[in-house]
Amino acid sequence: MTGLASLACATLLAAQFHAVVSPQGRSAAAPAEVVQAFQELHPYLDLVRAYRSDPGGQAGYDLLEWPPDRVAAAIRRLTASAVTSRLTMAPESPHDLDVALVEAAVLLHSDVALAATGTSTAEVVTAHLTAAHTLVQWLHGALAGDSSLRGGPPGLDRRLARLDHREWYLAMGRFLPGLMQFDAANTMLKKALERFPADAEVWLSAAVSLEITARQRELDLWATVEPRRQSHRYHEYVRLRAGVDDVRREAIAAYRRALALDAALQEARLRLAKLLVDIGRGDEATPLLAALLEREADPSRLLLARLLLGRLHERAGRGAEAAASYRVALALQPGCRACRIALAHALETAGDAAASRDQVLALATAPAGSERVEDPWALYPYGLREDGERRLDALRRAMRTR
């Protein structure tokens, strides 16, 4: 082969290779629709870049000022087919969309939604939660080469170290219920279970969110006066009451599924026992608590297990055993107000009024500030929020290293 022919052959092979690894031809001039899409996205992407550089900076506050319809419009533009066709892990032009930037957008909207809870309207919170979840689902489809995404880069998922979607679902699914955003958490975790159906931690998260949902709806019912049976509102009340029971049954089933997948998941065992105690099924809760006490080393779980056992003893009329269980819990954390209150009640019902009074006086004369000691019983209703915060923080750190 002559030198000229060899050069021509090599040029042809190089062109074919470039067409395979870069099917969109990103180094070429971008089509007009792509240029226009990126011009419209410019303010939004600038905020995402600023957030990626400094997650605790001004970008989140600036995005929080956007009305929900503007947020939704930005997400529609970002996920449009013209922009999807430019998705890449190695941007070569201003009109390429870096996957890492989209991942940063997921975390930006997550942070804004969490910050907006309790300070902004429900519409604002929902807009950012929807934006974050939409981007996660869109990334999942695009990175898997979903044929419904026209122009999506085939096989990109095999070449990319990307945002851990499982960790994001766990972070948000555990953080949100603690902020009473359990409906949003339930929606996200339902999608998470579709993607990770054999993941015990995801089942645990779903169960906790459902448990908090049932408790809050029950509190809402307690805050209303039960209508008279003859009232037209009585049937609605009964329907809502049945709905609470249905959600609680879902939570119990999810806890059982988590334990079936991972028998060492002590948090699921404890919370399942707590639910069973709450609905009067102590005979099912007792072996769960016994198994937990055999293997558990975490003081908070041990304390909660002892409190639950004490409650079961009290229900069965075993006052001395109840008091003993509460004393063990109190020894694990002497500042636990719930433990001391439970002990005082058990002693009172057992007929030892003097000892009960001593416990009440200990509460009344506790040093100033002692009520701020983190009490596992007081923290229990917030679910796994602290774990969610830790996971989200780890995702932020990982974002800055990519």
C-alpha positions in Angstrom: 0.0 0.0 0.0 1.3 3.4 -0.9 1.9 6.1 1.7 -1.0 8.1 0.3 -3.3 5.2 0.4 -2.3 4.3 4.0 -2.9 7.9 5.0 -6.4 7.9 3.4 -7.2 4.6 5.1 -6.1 5.8 8.5 -8.2 9.0 8.1 -11.3 7.0 7.2 -10.8 4.7 10.3 -10.3 7.7 12.5 -13.5 9.2 11.2 -15.4 6.0 11.7 -14.1 5.7 15.3 -15.1 9.2 16.1 -18.6 8.5 14.8 -18.9 5.5 17.2 -17.7 7.1 20.4 -19.2 10.5 19.7 -22.4 9.8 17.7 -23.6 13.4 18.1 -20.6 14.8 16.4 -20.3 17.3 19.3 -17.1 18.9 17.9 -19.1 20.1 14.8 -21.1 23.3 14.9 -24.2 22.8 17.0 -27.6 23.0 15.2 -29.6 26.2 15.6 -32.2 24.5 17.9 -29.4 23.4 20.3 -27.8 26.9 20.3 -31.2 28.4 21.2 -31.9 25.8 23.9 -28.6 26.6 25.6 -29.2 30.3 25.4 -32.5 29.9 27.2 -30.8 27.6 29.8 -27.9 30.0 30.4 -29.2 31.6 33.6 -30.1 28.3 35.0 -26.9 26.5 34.2 -24.9 29.4 35.6 -26.6 28.8 38.9 -25.9 25.1 38.8 -22.2 25.8 38.0 -22.0 28.2 41.0 -23.6 25.6 43.2 -21.2 22.9 42.1 -18.3 25.1 43.0 -19.8 26.2 46.4 -22.8 24.2 47.6 -23.2 26.5 50.6 -23.0 29.7 48.6 -25.5 32.1 47.0 -26.7 29.9 44.2 -29.3 28.1 46.3 -30.8 31.3 47.7 -31.0 32.8 44.2 -32.8 29.7 42.8 -35.2 29.8 45.7 -36.4 33.2 44.4 -37.5 31.6 41.1 -41.3 31.0 40.9 -42.3 27.4 40.5 -43.3 27.8 36.9 -39.9 29.1 35.9 -38.3 26.1 37.7 -40.5 23.7 35.8 -39.8 25.5 32.5 -36.0 25.2 33.0 -36.3 21.4 33.7 -38.4 21.0 30.5 -35.8 22.8 28.5 -33.0 20.8 30.1 -34.6 17.4 29.4 -35.8 18.3 25.8 -34.5 16.1 23.0 -32.3 18.8 21.6 -30.3 19.1 24.8 -30.4 15.4 25.6 -28.5 14.8 22.4 -25.7 16.9 23.8 -25.3 14.9 27.0 -21.8 13.8 27.6 -19.2 13.1 30.2 -16.5 14.9 28.2 -17.9 18.3 27.0 -16.0 19.7 24.0 -18.1 22.8 23.2 -20.3 25.4 25.0 -23.2 23.5 23.6 -22.4 20.2 25.2 -24.2 19.2 28.5 -21.9 17.8 31.1 -23.5 14.8 32.9 -21.7 16.0 36.1 -23.5 19.4 35.8 -26.9 17.7 35.6 -26.0 15.6 38.7 -25.1 18.9 40.5 -28.5 20.2 39.5 -30.2 17.2 41.2 -28.4 18.1 44.4 -29.1 21.8 44.0 -32.8 21.3 43.7 -32.7 18.8 46.6 -31.0 21.4 48.9 -33.4 24.2 47.8 -36.4 22.0 48.5 -35.2 21.0 52.0 -34.3 24.6 52.8 -37.7 25.8 51.6 -39.6 23.4 53.9 -41.1 25.4 56.7 -40.1 28.8 55.1 -41.7 28.8 51.7 -45.0 27.6 50.2 -45.8 23.9 49.6 -45.8 24.8 45.9 -42.2 25.9 46.0 -41.1 22.8 47.9 -42.9 20.5 45.4 -41.4 22.3 42.4 -37.9 21.6 43.5 -38.5 18.1 44.7 -40.2 17.4 41.4 -37.3 19.0 39.5 -34.7 16.9 41.4 -36.6 13.6 40.9 -37.3 14.3 37.3 -33.6 14.8 36.6 -32.7 11.6 38.4 -35.2 9.7 36.3 -34.1 11.4 33.2 -30.5 10.7 33.8 -31.3 7.1 34.5 -33.0 6.8 31.2 -30.4 8.7 29.2 -27.5 6.9 30.8 -29.1 3.5 30.1 -29.5 4.4 26.4 -33.3 4.6 26.7 -34.7 4.6 23.1 -37.4 7.0 24.1 -34.8 9.7 24.5 -34.1 10.6 20.9 -30.4 11.2 20.3 -29.5 9.8 23.7 -25.9 8.7 23.9 -25.9 4.9 23.8 -23.8 3.0 26.3 -22.8 6.1 28.2 -23.5 4.4 31.5 -20.7 1.9 30.9 -18.1 4.8 30.8 -19.2 7.0 33.6 -18.7 7.2 37.4 -21.9 9.1 38.2 -24.2 10.3 41.0 -25.2 7.3 43.0 -28.9 7.2 42.5 -29.5 4.7 45.2 -27.8 6.9 47.7 -29.8 9.9 46.6 -33.1 8.0 47.0 -31.9 6.9 50.5 -30.8 10.4 51.5 -34.0 12.1 50.4 -36.3 9.2 51.5 -34.8 9.4 55.0 -34.5 13.2 55.2 -38.0 14.2 54.0 -40.2 12.3 56.4 -38.4 14.0 59.3 -39.6 17.3 57.8 -43.1 15.9 57.6 -42.8 15.7 53.8 -43.8 12.1 53.9 -46.1 12.2 50.8 -43.1 13.3 48.7 -40.9 10.7 50.3 -43.4 8.0 49.6 -43.6 8.9 46.0 -39.8 8.9 45.6 -39.4 5.6 47.5 -42.0 3.9 45.4 -39.8 4.7 42.4 -36.7 3.6 44.3 -38.3 0.2 45.0 -39.0 -0.2 41.3 -35.3 0.3 40.6 -33.9 -1.5 43.7 -36.5 -4.2 44.6 -34.1 -6.4 46.5 -32.5 -3.6 48.6 -33.2 -4.0 52.3 -32.1 -0.4 53.1 -34.6 1.0 50.5 -37.4 -1.1 52.0 -36.4 0.1 55.4 -36.7 3.7 54.2 -40.1 3.1 52.6 -41.3 1.5 55.8 -40.2 4.4 58.0 -41.8 6.9 55.7 -45.1 4.9 55.8 -44.9 4.6 59.6 -44.5 8.4 59.9 -47.3 8.9 57.4 -49.7 6.7 59.4 -48.8 8.4 62.7 -49.3 11.9 61.3 -52.6 11.0 59.8 -53.7 9.5 63.0 -52.7 12.6 64.9 -54.8 14.6 62.5 -57.8 12.4 63.3 -57.2 12.8 67.0 -57.2 16.6 66.6 -60.8 16.4 65.3 -63.9 15.4 67.2 -65.3 12.1 66.1 -68.6 12.9 64.4 -71.8 11.3 65.7 -72.8 8.1 63.8 -75.9 9.8 62.5 -73.7 12.6 61.0 -73.0 12.7 57.3 -69.3 13.2 58.2 -69.1 10.0 60.1 -68.6 7.8 57.1 -65.8 10.1 55.9 -64.2 9.8 59.4 -64.4 6.0 59.2 -62.9 6.0 55.7 -59.9 8.1 57.0 -59.5 5.9 60.0 -59.4 2.8 57.7 -56.8 4.6 55.6 -54.5 5.0 58.6 -54.8 1.3 59.3 -54.0 0.5 55.7 -50.9 2.6 55.7 -49.7 1.1 58.9 -50.2 -2.4 57.5 -48.1 -1.3 54.5 -45.4 -0.2 56.9 -45.4 -3.5 58.7 -45.2 -5.4 55.5 -42.2 -3.2 54.3 -40.4 -3.8 57.6 -40.9 -7.5 57.3 -39.6 -7.4 53.7 -36.5 -5.5 54.8 -35.8 -8.1 57.4 -36.4 -10.9 55.0 -33.7 -9.4 52.7 -31.3 -8.6 55.6 -31.9 -10.3 58.9 -29.2 -8.2 60.5 -31.0 -4.9 59.9 -31.7 -4.0 63.6 -33.4 -0.7 62.8 -36.1 -2.5 60.9 -36.5 -5.1 63.8 -36.8 -2.3 66.4 -39.3 -0.3 64.4 -41.4 -3.3 63.4 -41.6 -4.2 67.1 -42.6 -0.6 68.0 -45.5 -0.7 65.4 -46.7 -4.1 66.7 -46.6 -2.8 70.3 -48.6 0.3 69.2 -51.4 -1.8 67.7 -51.6 -4.3 70.6 -49.8 -7.2 69.0 -47.2 -7.6 71.8 -47.0 -11.3 71.3 -45.4 -10.7 67.9 -43.2 -7.8 69.2 -41.7 -9.7 72.1 -39.5 -12.2 70.1 -38.3 -9.3 67.9 -37.2 -7.3 70.9 -35.5 -10.4 72.5 -33.6 -11.0 69.3 -32.5 -7.4 69.1 -31.3 -7.3 72.7 -29.2 -10.4 72.1 -27.1 -8.8 69.3 -27.5 -5.0 69.5 -24.7 -2.7 70.7 -26.1 0.7 69.9 -27.2 2.4 73.1 -30.1 4.3 71.5 -31.7 1.1 70.1 -31.1 -0.8 73.4 -32.8 2.1 75.3 -35.8 2.0 73.0 -36.1 -1.8 73.1 -36.1 -1.6 77.0 -38.8 1.0 76.9 -40.9 -1.1 74.6 -40.4 -4.2 76.8 -41.4 -2.2 79.9 -44.6 -1.1 78.2 -45.4 -4.7 77.4 -44.8 -5.7 81.0 -47.1 -2.9 82.2 -49.8 -4.0 79.9 -49.6 -7.5 81.3 -49.7 -6.2 84.9 -46.1 -7.1 85.7 -45.2 -3.8 87.4 -41.9 -5.0 88.9 -40.6 -6.3 85.6 -41.7 -3.0 83.9 -39.9 -0.9 86.4 -36.7 -3.0 86.1 -36.8 -2.6 82.3 -37.2 1.1 82.6 -34.3 1.3 85.1 -32.1 -0.4 82.6 -33.1 2.1 79.9 -32.5 5.0 82.3 -29.0 3.6 83.1 -28.2 3.7 79.4 -28.9 7.4 79.4 -29.5 9.1 82.8 -30.8 12.2 81.1 -33.6 10.4 79.3 -36.8 12.1 80.4 -39.0 9.5 78.7 -37.3 6.8 80.7 -37.8 8.6 84.0 -41.4 9.4 83.2 -42.1 5.8 82.3 -40.4 4.6 85.4 -42.4 7.0 87.6 -45.6 5.7 86.0 -44.7 2.1 86.5 -43.9 2.6 90.1 -47.1 4.5 90.7 -49.2 1.8 89.2 -47.3 -0.8 91.2 -48.2 1.0 94.4 -44.9 2.5 95.2 -45.9 6.1 95.4 -42.8 7.3 97.3 -40.4 5.9 94.7 -42.6 7.3 91.9 -42.5 10.7 93.6 -38.7 10.5 93.7 -38.5 10.1 90.0 -40.8 13.1 89.4 -38.7 15.2 91.7 -35.6 14.2 89.9 -37.2 15.5 86.7 -38.3 18.7 88.4 -34.8 19.4 89.8 -32.8 18.4 86.8 -30.1 21.0 85.9 -31.0 23.7 83.5 -30.5 22.6 79.9 -30.8 18.9 80.7 -34.0 18.8 78.7 -32.0 19.4 75.6 -30.2 16.1 75.9 -30.9 14.1 72.7 -33.5 11.6 73.9 -33.9 8.6 71.5 -37.6 8.4 72.4 -38.1 12.1 71.4 -36.1 11.6 68.2 -37.9 8.4 67.1 -40.8 10.2 65.4 -38.4 11.9 63.0 -37.4 8.6 61.5 -33.9 8.4 59.9 -33.5 12.0 59.2 -29.9 12.3 60.6 -28.8 9.4 58.4 -30.4 11.1 55.4 -28.5 14.3 56.2 -25.2 12.4 56.3 -25.9 10.7 53.0 -26.8 13.9 51.3 -23.6 15.6 52.6 -21.5 12.7 51.3 -23.2 13.2 47.9 -22.3 16.9 48.0 -18.6 16.1 48.7 -18.5 13.5 45.9 -20.0 16.1 43.5 -17.1 18.5 44.1 -14.5 15.8 43.5 -15.8 14.9 40.0 
